[in-house]
Amino acid sequence: MNKQALAEAISAKIGGTKIAAEQAIEAMIEAIVTTLKRDGEVSLSGFGIFSAKQRAARTARNPRTGESIQVPAMRVPKFRAAKALKDAVK
């Protein structure tokens, strides 16, 4: 399912327009990204927790050439699924 299909499912469920559903999805994504940029955490009850974590610098290997390269430290997004979501997917 992509963003457009999700917007169609939301608009069918709540009875609004697809444009309004797409705007709601965009607003939600923007709010999550903004919160993660500020070192915050977004917790959606029954769904999961979005957070950002620091990944340490490391030495990696280029699979094509075998050459070692340095990968800098960076922040990466993380998602932990809630128990309710895990149980629903089983």
N, C-alpha and C positions, 0 to 999 in steps of 0.2 A: 504494500500500500504506500503510495506517495502522498505528498501534501495535498494535491488536487483531489484525490480519492478520499482523503480524510475530511476535507472541506465538504465534499458532497455528502458523506455519511453524517457529518455534524448538522448540516443544513436539513437533511431529511429527518433527523431525530428531533431537532428543536423547532423546525418549521420556519426557519429564516432563509435568507438568500445565501447563495454560495459565496458571493462577494463578502457578506458580513462574516461568514464562517472563516473565510481565508484571512480576513483582517484580524479576527480573534486569534487564529493560529499564529499569525505573524507577531501580534502583540505578546502572546505567551512566550514565543521563542525569544523575542527581543528582551523581555523581562528576565528570562533565565540567563541569557548571555550577559546582560548588564550586571546581574547579581554575581555571577561567577567571576567576572572581571574585577569586582570589588572584594574578592576573597570570601564571598558569602556562600550560602548553601540553600538550595531550594528543595523543600520536602513536600511531596504530594502524597497525602495519606492514601494508603492502599495501592499506590503506584510505585513510588521509589524516591530516591534522594539523588539530586544532581549536585556535584561538588567539583572543585578543582584541586589537583594535588601537584606538588612539585616533583618532577622527575630529575634525578641526578645526572650529571654529565657522565658519559661513558665512551668507551672505544668500541666501535662496531666494525664489521667487515663488509666491504662491497662484494656481493655475491658474483658479480660479473668479472671483476678483475682480481679479487682476493686481497685487495689493498685495504689496510686498516685506515679508518677515518674517525675523527673525533666528532661525537654528537654532543652539542652543548646542552646544558641544563635548561629545562623549560617547564612551564606549567601546562598540564593536560587536563581535559575534562574527564570526569568519572561519573558513572551511574551505578547505583546499588539498587537492585529491585527489591520491593517490599515483599513480605511473606505472602500477602494476598495475591500479588501478581504472580509470584512463583507457583503458588498453589493452583491458580487459574490456568496456567500454561501446562501443567502436568498432564 
